Amino acid sequence: MNVFWHRRDLRIPDNRGLALAANDGEVLPVYVVDTDLLKQVGKRQRTFFMNGVRELKRRYRSLGGDLLVRAGTPADVLADVTEEYGADRVYYNRHYRPARRNRQRRVDDRLPTKAVEDLLLVDPRRLDSEYANHSRFYDDWQDEHKLTPFDSPDGDLVVDAADNTGVPDMEADIDLPEAGYRAARDRYDAFLDAGIETYNDTRDDMRLAVDRPVGAVSRLSPYFSAGMLGLREVWADASERYDAATGNARRNIDKFRYELSWREQNYHLLHYNPTLLTENYKHFPNQIDWANDPDHLAAWKRGETGYPFIDAGMRQLNQEGYIHNRPRQNVASFLTKHLLVDWREGARYFAKQLVDHDPASNYGNWQWTASTGTDSVDVRIFDPVAQMSKYDDGATYVKEYVPELREVSADTVVDWPTLPKSRRDDLAPDYADPIVDRNEGYERAQRVFEEALGKR
Ligand SMILES: Cc1cc2nc3c(=O)[nH]c(=O)nc-3n(C[C@H](O)[C@H](O)[C@H](O)COP(=O)(O)OP(=O)(O)OC[C@H]3O[C@@H](n4cnc5c(N)ncnc54)[C@H](O)[C@@H]3O)c2cc1C
Protein backbone atom coordinates (compact mmCIF):
# COMPACT_ATOMS: atom_id res chain seq x y z
CA MET A 1 0.00 0.00 0.00
CA ASN A 2 1.14 3.53 -0.77
CA VAL A 3 0.36 6.96 0.57
CA PHE A 4 -0.59 9.77 -1.78
CA TRP A 5 0.17 13.20 -0.36
CA HIS A 6 -2.32 15.78 -1.70
CA ARG A 7 -0.97 19.30 -1.91
CA ARG A 8 -2.06 21.99 -4.42
CA ASP A 9 -3.79 19.24 -6.37
CA LEU A 10 -7.19 19.00 -4.74
CA ARG A 11 -8.81 16.64 -7.21
CA ILE A 12 -9.05 12.94 -8.04
CA PRO A 13 -9.44 12.99 -11.88
CA ASP A 14 -6.36 13.56 -14.00
CA ASN A 15 -4.07 13.54 -10.98
CA ARG A 16 -0.84 12.00 -12.17
CA GLY A 17 0.76 11.23 -8.79
CA LEU A 18 -2.44 9.68 -7.49
CA ALA A 19 -2.92 7.60 -10.64
CA LEU A 20 0.66 6.28 -10.42
CA ALA A 21 0.26 5.44 -6.74
CA ALA A 22 -2.93 3.52 -7.51
CA ASN A 23 -1.21 1.69 -10.37
CA ASP A 24 1.06 0.25 -7.73
CA GLY A 25 -1.77 -1.10 -5.54
CA GLU A 26 -3.88 0.31 -2.74
CA VAL A 27 -3.54 3.98 -1.96
CA LEU A 28 -4.20 6.03 1.14
CA PRO A 29 -4.81 9.70 0.27
CA VAL A 30 -3.57 12.17 2.88
CA TYR A 31 -3.86 15.93 3.24
CA VAL A 32 -1.57 17.65 5.74
CA VAL A 33 -2.92 20.84 7.28
CA ASP A 34 0.43 22.62 7.40
CA THR A 35 -0.34 25.70 9.47
CA ASP A 36 3.03 27.37 8.86
CA LEU A 37 2.58 27.11 5.12
CA LEU A 38 -1.08 28.10 5.21
CA LYS A 39 -0.13 31.28 7.10
CA GLN A 40 1.67 32.37 3.93
CA VAL A 41 -1.57 32.06 1.94
CA GLY A 42 -4.12 34.89 1.98
CA LYS A 43 -7.22 34.21 4.07
CA ARG A 44 -9.54 34.15 1.08
CA GLN A 45 -7.51 31.58 -0.76
CA ARG A 46 -6.85 29.61 2.42
CA THR A 47 -10.60 29.33 2.93
CA PHE A 48 -11.08 28.31 -0.71
CA PHE A 49 -8.42 25.59 -0.25
CA MET A 50 -10.07 24.25 2.89
CA ASN A 51 -13.42 24.17 1.09
CA GLY A 52 -11.61 22.21 -1.59
CA VAL A 53 -10.19 19.74 0.92
CA ARG A 54 -13.65 19.21 2.39
CA GLU A 55 -15.08 18.58 -1.07
CA LEU A 56 -12.22 16.20 -1.87
CA LYS A 57 -12.99 14.22 1.28
CA ARG A 58 -16.62 13.94 0.16
CA ARG A 59 -15.50 12.70 -3.25
CA TYR A 60 -13.24 10.03 -1.75
CA ARG A 61 -16.06 8.92 0.51
CA SER A 62 -18.39 8.58 -2.44
CA LEU A 63 -15.78 6.25 -3.97
CA GLY A 64 -15.84 4.13 -0.81
CA GLY A 65 -12.55 5.43 0.58
CA ASP A 66 -11.59 8.48 2.61
CA LEU A 67 -9.12 11.34 2.71
CA LEU A 68 -7.03 11.28 5.86
CA VAL A 69 -6.62 14.84 7.15
CA ARG A 70 -3.87 15.45 9.72
CA ALA A 71 -2.34 18.65 11.06
CA GLY A 72 1.41 19.14 11.48
CA THR A 73 4.54 19.38 9.37
CA PRO A 74 4.40 17.15 6.28
CA ALA A 75 7.56 15.16 7.10
CA ASP A 76 6.34 14.32 10.64
CA VAL A 77 2.76 13.57 9.63
CA LEU A 78 3.72 11.44 6.63
CA ALA A 79 6.31 9.52 8.67
CA ASP A 80 3.65 8.74 11.32
CA VAL A 81 1.03 7.75 8.74
CA THR A 82 3.50 5.56 6.83
CA GLU A 83 4.36 3.69 9.99
CA GLU A 84 0.77 3.45 11.27
CA TYR A 85 -0.55 2.00 8.00
CA GLY A 86 2.58 0.08 7.00
CA ALA A 87 2.80 1.99 3.69
CA ASP A 88 5.66 1.30 1.28
CA ARG A 89 6.07 4.69 -0.31
CA VAL A 90 4.79 8.27 -0.43
CA TYR A 91 3.77 9.54 -3.84
CA TYR A 92 3.31 13.23 -4.51
CA ASN A 93 3.17 15.79 -7.30
CA ARG A 94 6.21 18.04 -7.46
CA HIS A 95 5.84 21.76 -6.74
CA TYR A 96 8.15 24.70 -7.36
CA ARG A 97 7.46 27.32 -4.73
CA PRO A 98 10.57 27.42 -2.49
CA ALA A 99 8.56 26.82 0.72
CA ARG A 100 6.96 23.75 -0.88
CA ARG A 101 10.25 22.53 -2.30
CA ASN A 102 11.80 22.65 1.18
CA ARG A 103 8.95 20.56 2.50
CA GLN A 104 9.24 17.95 -0.23
CA ARG A 105 13.02 17.73 0.40
CA ARG A 106 12.41 17.02 4.09
CA VAL A 107 9.89 14.32 3.20
CA ASP A 108 12.35 12.81 0.67
CA ASP A 109 15.06 12.75 3.37
CA ARG A 110 12.91 10.75 5.75
CA LEU A 111 10.82 8.42 3.62
CA PRO A 112 10.84 6.43 0.38
CA THR A 113 9.09 8.74 -2.08
CA LYS A 114 8.12 9.05 -5.72
CA ALA A 115 7.59 12.57 -7.04
CA VAL A 116 6.14 13.33 -10.47
CA GLU A 117 5.38 16.33 -12.67
CA ASP A 118 1.67 17.12 -12.66
CA LEU A 119 1.36 20.87 -12.27
CA LEU A 120 2.47 21.61 -15.82
CA LEU A 121 1.97 20.25 -19.29
CA VAL A 122 5.70 20.37 -19.94
CA ASP A 123 8.28 19.56 -17.29
CA PRO A 124 10.65 22.58 -17.14
CA ARG A 125 13.62 20.20 -17.06
CA ARG A 126 12.82 19.18 -20.63
CA LEU A 127 13.35 22.76 -21.82
CA ASP A 128 16.34 25.12 -21.84
CA SER A 129 17.02 26.81 -18.52
CA GLU A 130 16.65 30.31 -19.94
CA TYR A 131 14.70 32.00 -22.74
CA ALA A 132 15.20 35.55 -24.03
CA ASN A 133 11.45 36.08 -24.40
CA HIS A 134 8.10 34.33 -24.39
CA SER A 135 8.11 33.59 -28.13
CA ARG A 136 11.28 31.55 -27.81
CA PHE A 137 9.86 29.72 -24.81
CA TYR A 138 6.61 29.11 -26.63
CA ASP A 139 8.32 27.63 -29.69
CA ASP A 140 10.07 24.98 -27.61
CA TRP A 141 7.12 24.42 -25.27
CA GLN A 142 4.76 23.94 -28.20
CA ASP A 143 6.97 21.27 -29.74
CA GLU A 144 6.99 19.18 -26.57
CA HIS A 145 4.67 16.20 -26.34
CA LYS A 146 1.73 16.74 -23.94
CA LEU A 147 0.46 13.77 -21.94
CA THR A 148 -3.18 12.68 -22.07
CA PRO A 149 -5.33 12.81 -18.90
CA PHE A 150 -4.84 10.21 -16.18
CA ASP A 151 -7.76 8.05 -15.05
CA SER A 152 -9.21 8.29 -11.56
CA PRO A 153 -8.29 5.29 -9.41
CA ASP A 154 -10.87 2.54 -8.92
CA GLY A 155 -12.77 2.99 -5.68
CA ASP A 156 -11.68 -0.41 -4.38
CA LEU A 157 -8.04 0.73 -4.50
CA VAL A 158 -8.67 3.70 -2.21
CA VAL A 159 -8.14 2.89 1.46
CA ASP A 160 -10.96 3.86 3.80
CA ALA A 161 -9.16 5.39 6.77
CA ALA A 162 -12.58 6.26 8.29
CA ASP A 163 -11.19 9.60 9.37
CA ASN A 164 -13.45 11.92 11.32
CA THR A 165 -10.90 14.60 12.06
CA GLY A 166 -12.71 17.22 9.99
CA VAL A 167 -11.22 20.04 7.97
CA PRO A 168 -10.56 23.36 9.75
CA ASP A 169 -13.42 25.83 9.36
CA MET A 170 -12.36 29.16 7.94
CA GLU A 171 -14.22 32.22 6.78
CA ALA A 172 -13.40 34.71 4.07
CA ASP A 173 -14.57 38.34 3.86
CA ILE A 174 -16.05 37.79 0.37
CA ASP A 175 -18.18 35.22 -1.44
CA LEU A 176 -15.94 32.51 -2.85
CA PRO A 177 -16.41 30.41 -5.96
CA GLU A 178 -17.67 26.92 -5.26
CA ALA A 179 -14.66 24.70 -4.59
CA GLY A 180 -13.65 21.33 -6.00
CA TYR A 181 -13.33 19.38 -9.21
CA ARG A 182 -17.05 19.31 -10.01
CA ALA A 183 -17.40 23.09 -9.85
CA ALA A 184 -14.21 23.52 -11.88
CA ARG A 185 -15.38 21.05 -14.50
CA ASP A 186 -18.79 22.75 -14.75
CA ARG A 187 -17.10 26.08 -15.31
CA TYR A 188 -14.86 24.64 -17.98
CA ASP A 189 -17.81 22.96 -19.70
CA ALA A 190 -19.65 26.29 -19.75
CA PHE A 191 -16.59 27.91 -21.30
CA LEU A 192 -16.21 25.12 -23.87
CA ASP A 193 -19.87 25.51 -24.84
CA ALA A 194 -19.96 29.30 -25.01
CA GLY A 195 -16.58 30.96 -24.83
CA ILE A 196 -13.58 29.15 -26.19
CA GLU A 197 -14.53 29.61 -29.85
CA THR A 198 -14.62 33.39 -29.42
CA TYR A 199 -12.00 33.70 -26.67
CA ASN A 200 -9.49 35.84 -28.54
CA ASP A 201 -12.22 38.20 -29.75
CA THR A 202 -13.72 38.68 -26.29
CA ARG A 203 -10.85 38.32 -23.78
CA ASP A 204 -9.99 42.03 -23.67
CA ASP A 205 -13.52 43.40 -23.96
CA MET A 206 -14.27 44.98 -20.59
CA ARG A 207 -17.98 45.30 -21.33
CA LEU A 208 -18.19 41.55 -21.70
CA ALA A 209 -16.03 41.12 -18.60
CA VAL A 210 -19.03 42.55 -16.75
CA ASP A 211 -21.90 41.13 -18.82
CA ARG A 212 -20.51 37.63 -19.41
CA PRO A 213 -17.71 37.06 -16.86
CA VAL A 214 -17.46 33.31 -17.59
CA GLY A 215 -17.37 33.07 -21.35
CA ALA A 216 -15.52 36.21 -22.34
CA VAL A 217 -12.63 34.59 -20.44
CA SER A 218 -12.59 31.21 -18.72
CA ARG A 219 -12.32 32.32 -15.06
CA LEU A 220 -10.57 29.02 -14.39
CA SER A 221 -7.64 30.59 -12.52
CA PRO A 222 -8.89 29.86 -8.95
CA TYR A 223 -9.25 26.20 -9.91
CA PHE A 224 -5.83 25.97 -11.51
CA SER A 225 -4.15 27.58 -8.54
CA ALA A 226 -5.72 25.06 -6.15
CA GLY A 227 -5.20 22.17 -8.57
CA MET A 228 -8.91 21.42 -8.74
CA LEU A 229 -8.72 20.77 -12.47
CA GLY A 230 -5.99 18.84 -14.30
CA LEU A 231 -4.08 20.66 -17.04
CA ARG A 232 -3.93 17.58 -19.28
CA GLU A 233 -7.71 17.33 -19.14
CA VAL A 234 -8.05 20.99 -20.08
CA TRP A 235 -5.52 20.66 -22.87
CA ALA A 236 -7.12 17.50 -24.28
CA ASP A 237 -10.61 19.02 -24.43
CA ALA A 238 -9.41 22.30 -25.90
CA SER A 239 -7.36 20.39 -28.48
CA GLU A 240 -10.32 18.22 -29.43
CA ARG A 241 -12.32 21.40 -30.11
CA TYR A 242 -9.37 22.84 -31.99
CA ASP A 243 -9.11 19.80 -34.27
CA ALA A 244 -12.84 19.95 -35.04
CA ALA A 245 -12.97 23.72 -35.63
CA THR A 246 -12.15 25.81 -38.68
CA GLY A 247 -11.34 29.45 -39.45
CA ASN A 248 -11.79 32.05 -36.75
CA ALA A 249 -13.09 29.59 -34.17
CA ARG A 250 -9.92 27.57 -34.57
CA ARG A 251 -7.74 30.65 -34.06
CA ASN A 252 -9.68 31.59 -30.97
CA ILE A 253 -9.27 28.15 -29.43
CA ASP A 254 -5.58 28.21 -30.19
CA LYS A 255 -5.26 31.52 -28.36
CA PHE A 256 -6.69 29.91 -25.24
CA ARG A 257 -4.13 27.09 -25.47
CA TYR A 258 -1.44 29.72 -26.03
CA GLU A 259 -2.43 31.60 -22.86
CA LEU A 260 -1.78 28.45 -20.85
CA SER A 261 1.83 28.67 -22.00
CA TRP A 262 2.26 31.90 -19.98
CA ARG A 263 1.39 30.00 -16.84
CA GLU A 264 3.88 27.34 -17.84
CA GLN A 265 6.58 29.91 -18.53
CA ASN A 266 6.14 31.47 -15.12
CA TYR A 267 6.63 28.07 -13.49
CA HIS A 268 9.60 27.43 -15.71
CA LEU A 269 11.07 30.71 -14.46
CA LEU A 270 10.40 29.83 -10.84
CA HIS A 271 11.91 26.38 -11.27
CA TYR A 272 15.19 27.81 -12.51
CA ASN A 273 15.07 31.01 -10.41
CA PRO A 274 13.76 30.34 -6.90
CA THR A 275 14.46 33.99 -5.98
CA LEU A 276 11.81 35.15 -8.51
CA LEU A 277 9.50 35.88 -5.56
CA THR A 278 11.95 38.20 -3.83
CA GLU A 279 14.64 39.59 -6.17
CA ASN A 280 14.62 41.43 -9.50
CA TYR A 281 14.97 38.83 -12.22
CA LYS A 282 16.80 41.27 -14.48
CA HIS A 283 20.18 42.70 -13.57
CA PHE A 284 20.27 46.50 -13.17
CA PRO A 285 23.69 48.16 -12.98
CA ASN A 286 22.19 50.85 -10.72
CA GLN A 287 19.51 50.63 -8.06
CA ILE A 288 15.94 51.43 -9.07
CA ASP A 289 15.10 54.62 -7.23
CA TRP A 290 11.65 53.59 -5.99
CA ALA A 291 9.62 56.44 -4.48
CA ASN A 292 7.63 54.07 -2.22
CA ASP A 293 5.24 56.76 -0.96
CA PRO A 294 3.06 55.01 1.67
CA ASP A 295 0.07 57.29 0.95
CA HIS A 296 0.20 56.39 -2.72
CA LEU A 297 0.38 52.69 -1.92
CA ALA A 298 -2.59 53.00 0.45
CA ALA A 299 -4.68 54.92 -2.14
CA TRP A 300 -3.86 52.29 -4.76
CA LYS A 301 -4.92 49.48 -2.42
CA ARG A 302 -8.23 51.20 -1.68
CA GLY A 303 -8.91 51.97 -5.36
CA GLU A 304 -8.79 55.72 -4.80
CA THR A 305 -6.09 56.93 -7.16
CA GLY A 306 -8.41 59.15 -9.23
CA TYR A 307 -7.70 56.98 -12.31
CA PRO A 308 -11.02 55.27 -13.06
CA PHE A 309 -9.65 52.17 -14.79
CA ILE A 310 -7.10 51.58 -12.03
CA ASP A 311 -9.61 52.11 -9.26
CA ALA A 312 -12.15 49.79 -10.89
CA GLY A 313 -9.47 47.07 -11.07
CA MET A 314 -8.45 47.46 -7.44
CA ARG A 315 -12.04 47.49 -6.27
CA GLN A 316 -12.78 44.35 -8.26
CA LEU A 317 -9.80 42.75 -6.50
CA ASN A 318 -10.99 43.88 -3.08
CA GLN A 319 -14.60 42.87 -3.66
CA GLU A 320 -14.17 39.63 -5.57
CA GLY A 321 -10.63 38.34 -5.01
CA TYR A 322 -10.19 38.38 -8.78
CA ILE A 323 -9.16 40.93 -11.41
CA HIS A 324 -9.55 40.55 -15.11
CA ASN A 325 -6.15 40.29 -16.83
CA ARG A 326 -6.35 43.65 -18.64
CA PRO A 327 -6.86 45.80 -15.51
CA ARG A 328 -4.50 43.42 -13.66
CA GLN A 329 -1.70 44.52 -15.96
CA ASN A 330 -2.76 48.14 -15.68
CA VAL A 331 -2.92 48.34 -11.89
CA ALA A 332 0.50 46.67 -11.66
CA SER A 333 2.00 49.04 -14.20
CA PHE A 334 0.42 52.06 -12.54
CA LEU A 335 1.81 51.14 -9.13
CA THR A 336 5.32 50.38 -10.31
CA LYS A 337 5.62 53.10 -12.95
CA HIS A 338 3.32 56.08 -12.38
CA LEU A 339 3.61 55.76 -8.59
CA LEU A 340 7.09 54.18 -8.55
CA VAL A 341 6.26 51.76 -5.76
CA ASP A 342 8.37 48.59 -5.56
CA TRP A 343 6.69 45.64 -7.29
CA ARG A 344 7.11 43.48 -4.16
CA GLU A 345 4.54 45.66 -2.35
CA GLY A 346 1.98 45.14 -5.07
CA ALA A 347 2.66 41.43 -5.44
CA ARG A 348 2.28 40.94 -1.68
CA TYR A 349 -1.06 42.74 -1.71
CA PHE A 350 -2.26 40.61 -4.61
CA ALA A 351 -1.14 37.47 -2.75
CA LYS A 352 -3.28 38.53 0.18
CA GLN A 353 -6.40 39.43 -1.82
CA LEU A 354 -6.53 37.00 -4.75
CA VAL A 355 -8.46 33.74 -4.60
CA ASP A 356 -6.49 32.63 -7.66
CA HIS A 357 -3.10 33.57 -6.25
CA ASP A 358 -0.42 31.49 -7.87
CA PRO A 359 3.14 32.25 -6.76
CA ALA A 360 4.74 31.76 -10.17
CA SER A 361 2.12 33.66 -12.18
CA ASN A 362 1.74 36.44 -9.64
CA TYR A 363 5.41 37.22 -9.07
CA GLY A 364 6.39 36.42 -12.66
CA ASN A 365 3.76 38.81 -14.01
CA TRP A 366 4.53 41.52 -11.47
CA GLN A 367 8.15 41.39 -12.54
CA TRP A 368 7.16 41.42 -16.20
CA THR A 369 4.89 44.43 -15.69
CA ALA A 370 7.45 46.25 -13.53
CA SER A 371 10.10 45.75 -16.27
CA THR A 372 12.29 43.86 -13.80
CA GLY A 373 11.35 40.50 -15.37
CA THR A 374 11.47 38.78 -18.72
CA ASP A 375 9.86 41.41 -20.95
CA SER A 376 11.91 42.05 -24.08
CA VAL A 377 11.00 45.77 -23.92
CA ASP A 378 13.35 47.71 -21.59
CA VAL A 379 10.73 49.93 -19.97
CA ARG A 380 7.06 49.19 -20.57
CA ILE A 381 4.57 51.73 -19.21
CA PHE A 382 0.83 51.27 -19.68
CA ASP A 383 -1.07 54.53 -20.14
CA PRO A 384 -4.16 54.11 -17.95
CA VAL A 385 -6.17 56.63 -19.99
CA ALA A 386 -5.37 55.12 -23.39
CA GLN A 387 -5.94 51.63 -22.02
CA MET A 388 -9.40 52.53 -20.78
CA SER A 389 -10.21 54.25 -24.04
CA LYS A 390 -9.21 51.12 -25.97
CA TYR A 391 -10.75 48.41 -23.79
CA ASP A 392 -13.55 50.07 -21.78
CA ASP A 393 -14.68 52.98 -23.93
CA GLY A 394 -18.30 52.62 -22.82
CA ALA A 395 -17.06 52.70 -19.19
CA THR A 396 -19.13 49.59 -18.38
CA TYR A 397 -16.37 48.05 -16.28
CA VAL A 398 -15.48 51.30 -14.53
CA LYS A 399 -19.10 52.11 -13.69
CA GLU A 400 -19.62 48.61 -12.33
CA TYR A 401 -16.93 49.11 -9.70
CA VAL A 402 -16.74 52.89 -9.24
CA PRO A 403 -20.30 54.00 -8.41
CA GLU A 404 -19.17 57.62 -7.89
CA LEU A 405 -18.84 57.85 -11.69
CA ARG A 406 -22.11 56.18 -12.74
CA GLU A 407 -23.83 59.41 -13.66
CA VAL A 408 -20.89 60.76 -15.69
CA SER A 409 -20.82 60.20 -19.47
CA ALA A 410 -18.48 57.46 -20.67
CA ASP A 411 -16.29 59.84 -22.73
CA THR A 412 -15.77 62.06 -19.73
CA VAL A 413 -14.89 59.08 -17.53
CA VAL A 414 -12.26 57.99 -20.03
CA ASP A 415 -10.62 61.45 -19.92
CA TRP A 416 -11.13 61.89 -16.20
CA PRO A 417 -7.51 62.25 -15.00
CA THR A 418 -6.90 64.97 -17.59
CA LEU A 419 -9.97 67.12 -16.76
CA PRO A 420 -9.63 70.38 -14.81
CA LYS A 421 -10.28 69.92 -11.09
CA SER A 422 -13.29 72.29 -11.13
CA ARG A 423 -14.99 70.11 -13.78
CA ARG A 424 -14.30 66.93 -11.84
CA ASP A 425 -15.63 68.50 -8.64
CA ASP A 426 -18.84 69.47 -10.43
CA LEU A 427 -19.42 66.08 -11.97
CA ALA A 428 -18.40 63.68 -9.20
CA PRO A 429 -17.46 65.49 -5.99
CA ASP A 430 -17.11 62.22 -4.05
CA TYR A 431 -14.56 60.67 -6.34
CA ALA A 432 -10.81 60.96 -5.59
CA ASP A 433 -8.55 63.48 -7.34
CA PRO A 434 -5.77 61.93 -9.42
CA ILE A 435 -2.86 61.32 -7.04
CA VAL A 436 -0.26 61.76 -9.76
CA ASP A 437 -0.15 63.73 -12.99
CA ARG A 438 -0.42 61.38 -15.95
CA ASN A 439 2.51 62.82 -17.92
CA GLU A 440 4.75 63.59 -14.99
CA GLY A 441 4.25 60.06 -13.67
CA TYR A 442 5.12 58.62 -17.05
CA GLU A 443 8.24 60.73 -17.51
CA ARG A 444 9.51 60.13 -13.98
CA ALA A 445 9.18 56.36 -14.44
CA GLN A 446 10.99 56.49 -17.78
CA ARG A 447 13.85 58.49 -16.25
CA VAL A 448 14.19 56.33 -13.12
CA PHE A 449 14.28 53.10 -15.11
CA GLU A 450 16.72 54.44 -17.67
CA GLU A 451 19.01 55.54 -14.83
CA ALA A 452 18.77 52.10 -13.25
CA LEU A 453 19.61 50.54 -16.60
CA GLY A 454 22.63 52.85 -16.94
CA LYS A 455 21.17 54.50 -20.06
CA ARG A 456 21.36 58.08 -18.75
C1 LIG B 1 0.36 41.56 -12.13
C2 LIG B 1 -0.28 40.25 -12.49
C3 LIG B 1 -0.47 39.29 -11.52
C4 LIG B 1 -1.04 38.05 -11.85
N1 LIG B 1 -1.25 37.13 -10.86
C5 LIG B 1 -1.79 35.92 -11.16
C6 LIG B 1 -2.01 34.95 -10.15
O1 LIG B 1 -1.68 35.14 -8.97
N2 LIG B 1 -2.61 33.78 -10.52
C7 LIG B 1 -2.96 33.52 -11.81
O2 LIG B 1 -3.49 32.44 -12.10
N3 LIG B 1 -2.73 34.42 -12.79
C8 LIG B 1 -2.18 35.61 -12.51
N4 LIG B 1 -2.00 36.54 -13.50
C9 LIG B 1 -2.27 36.16 -14.91
C10 LIG B 1 -3.69 36.45 -15.45
O3 LIG B 1 -4.07 37.75 -15.15
C11 LIG B 1 -4.70 35.47 -14.87
O4 LIG B 1 -4.25 34.14 -15.02
C12 LIG B 1 -6.05 35.57 -15.59
O5 LIG B 1 -6.53 36.88 -15.55
C13 LIG B 1 -7.04 34.63 -14.92
O6 LIG B 1 -8.32 34.75 -15.47
P1 LIG B 1 -8.91 33.59 -16.39
O7 LIG B 1 -8.72 32.27 -15.72
O8 LIG B 1 -10.26 33.98 -16.79
O9 LIG B 1 -7.92 33.67 -17.63
P2 LIG B 1 -8.11 33.23 -19.14
O10 LIG B 1 -7.93 34.45 -19.97
O11 LIG B 1 -9.32 32.43 -19.34
O12 LIG B 1 -6.81 32.35 -19.41
C14 LIG B 1 -6.82 30.93 -19.14
C15 LIG B 1 -5.66 30.58 -18.23
O13 LIG B 1 -4.43 30.90 -18.87
C16 LIG B 1 -3.47 31.26 -17.88
N5 LIG B 1 -3.02 32.62 -18.11
C17 LIG B 1 -3.58 33.57 -18.90
N6 LIG B 1 -2.81 34.68 -18.90
C18 LIG B 1 -1.77 34.43 -18.09
C19 LIG B 1 -0.62 35.17 -17.71
N7 LIG B 1 -0.38 36.41 -18.14
N8 LIG B 1 0.25 34.60 -16.86
C20 LIG B 1 0.05 33.35 -16.40
N9 LIG B 1 -1.01 32.59 -16.75
C21 LIG B 1 -1.89 33.12 -17.59
C22 LIG B 1 -4.17 31.17 -16.54
O14 LIG B 1 -3.90 29.91 -15.99
C23 LIG B 1 -5.63 31.33 -16.92
O15 LIG B 1 -6.52 30.78 -15.96
C24 LIG B 1 -1.42 37.79 -13.19
C25 LIG B 1 -1.25 38.78 -14.15
C26 LIG B 1 -0.69 40.00 -13.81
C27 LIG B 1 -0.50 41.04 -14.87
PDBQT file of the ligand as one rigid body, heavy atoms in Angstrom, charges set to zero:
ROOT
HETATM    1  C1  LIG A 501       0.363  41.563 -12.127  1.00  0.00    +0.000 C 
HETATM    2  C2  LIG A 501      -0.279  40.250 -12.489  1.00  0.00    +0.000 A 
HETATM    3  C3  LIG A 501      -0.467  39.286 -11.522  1.00  0.00    +0.000 A 
HETATM    4  C4  LIG A 501      -1.043  38.050 -11.853  1.00  0.00    +0.000 A 
HETATM    5  N1  LIG A 501      -1.247  37.127 -10.858  1.00  0.00    +0.000 NA
HETATM    6  C5  LIG A 501      -1.786  35.924 -11.164  1.00  0.00    +0.000 A 
HETATM    7  C6  LIG A 501      -2.008  34.951 -10.154  1.00  0.00    +0.000 A 
HETATM    8  O1  LIG A 501      -1.681  35.143  -8.973  1.00  0.00    +0.000 OA
HETATM    9  N2  LIG A 501      -2.613  33.775 -10.525  1.00  0.00    +0.000 N 
HETATM   10  C7  LIG A 501      -2.957  33.523 -11.811  1.00  0.00    +0.000 A 
HETATM   11  O2  LIG A 501      -3.489  32.442 -12.097  1.00  0.00    +0.000 OA
HETATM   12  N3  LIG A 501      -2.735  34.416 -12.788  1.00  0.00    +0.000 NA
HETATM   13  C8  LIG A 501      -2.179  35.613 -12.506  1.00  0.00    +0.000 A 
HETATM   14  N4  LIG A 501      -1.999  36.537 -13.503  1.00  0.00    +0.000 N 
HETATM   15  C9  LIG A 501      -2.273  36.164 -14.912  1.00  0.00    +0.000 C 
HETATM   16  C10 LIG A 501      -3.687  36.448 -15.446  1.00  0.00    +0.000 C 
HETATM   17  O3  LIG A 501      -4.074  37.747 -15.147  1.00  0.00    +0.000 OA
HETATM   18  C11 LIG A 501      -4.703  35.469 -14.874  1.00  0.00    +0.000 C 
HETATM   19  O4  LIG A 501      -4.248  34.141 -15.021  1.00  0.00    +0.000 OA
HETATM   20  C12 LIG A 501      -6.053  35.566 -15.594  1.00  0.00    +0.000 C 
HETATM   21  O5  LIG A 501      -6.530  36.881 -15.546  1.00  0.00    +0.000 OA
HETATM   22  C13 LIG A 501      -7.038  34.628 -14.921  1.00  0.00    +0.000 C 
HETATM   23  O6  LIG A 501      -8.320  34.751 -15.472  1.00  0.00    +0.000 OA
HETATM   24  P1  LIG A 501      -8.912  33.594 -16.394  1.00  0.00    +0.000 P 
HETATM   25  O7  LIG A 501      -8.721  32.266 -15.719  1.00  0.00    +0.000 OA
HETATM   26  O8  LIG A 501     -10.257  33.984 -16.791  1.00  0.00    +0.000 OA
HETATM   27  O9  LIG A 501      -7.916  33.671 -17.625  1.00  0.00    +0.000 OA
HETATM   28  P2  LIG A 501      -8.112  33.234 -19.144  1.00  0.00    +0.000 P 
HETATM   29  O10 LIG A 501      -7.928  34.449 -19.974  1.00  0.00    +0.000 OA
HETATM   30  O11 LIG A 501      -9.319  32.431 -19.337  1.00  0.00    +0.000 OA
HETATM   31  O12 LIG A 501      -6.813  32.345 -19.406  1.00  0.00    +0.000 OA
HETATM   32  C14 LIG A 501      -6.821  30.935 -19.141  1.00  0.00    +0.000 C 
HETATM   33  C15 LIG A 501      -5.662  30.578 -18.233  1.00  0.00    +0.000 C 
HETATM   34  O13 LIG A 501      -4.428  30.900 -18.867  1.00  0.00    +0.000 OA
HETATM   35  C16 LIG A 501      -3.472  31.256 -17.881  1.00  0.00    +0.000 C 
HETATM   36  N5  LIG A 501      -3.016  32.623 -18.109  1.00  0.00    +0.000 N 
HETATM   37  C17 LIG A 501      -3.577  33.566 -18.895  1.00  0.00    +0.000 A 
HETATM   38  N6  LIG A 501      -2.814  34.680 -18.902  1.00  0.00    +0.000 NA
HETATM   39  C18 LIG A 501      -1.767  34.425 -18.093  1.00  0.00    +0.000 A 
HETATM   40  C19 LIG A 501      -0.622  35.173 -17.707  1.00  0.00    +0.000 A 
HETATM   41  N7  LIG A 501      -0.378  36.406 -18.143  1.00  0.00    +0.000 N 
HETATM   42  N8  LIG A 501       0.251  34.599 -16.855  1.00  0.00    +0.000 NA
HETATM   43  C20 LIG A 501       0.054  33.348 -16.398  1.00  0.00    +0.000 A 
HETATM   44  N9  LIG A 501      -1.009  32.593 -16.749  1.00  0.00    +0.000 NA
HETATM   45  C21 LIG A 501      -1.885  33.125 -17.587  1.00  0.00    +0.000 A 
HETATM   46  C22 LIG A 501      -4.168  31.173 -16.544  1.00  0.00    +0.000 C 
HETATM   47  O14 LIG A 501      -3.902  29.907 -15.987  1.00  0.00    +0.000 OA
HETATM   48  C23 LIG A 501      -5.632  31.328 -16.918  1.00  0.00    +0.000 C 
HETATM   49  O15 LIG A 501      -6.515  30.779 -15.960  1.00  0.00    +0.000 OA
HETATM   50  C24 LIG A 501      -1.418  37.789 -13.190  1.00  0.00    +0.000 A 
HETATM   51  C25 LIG A 501      -1.248  38.780 -14.155  1.00  0.00    +0.000 A 
HETATM   52  C26 LIG A 501      -0.689  40.002 -13.811  1.00  0.00    +0.000 A 
HETATM   53  C27 LIG A 501      -0.501  41.044 -14.874  1.00  0.00    +0.000 C 
ENDROOT
TORSDOF 0
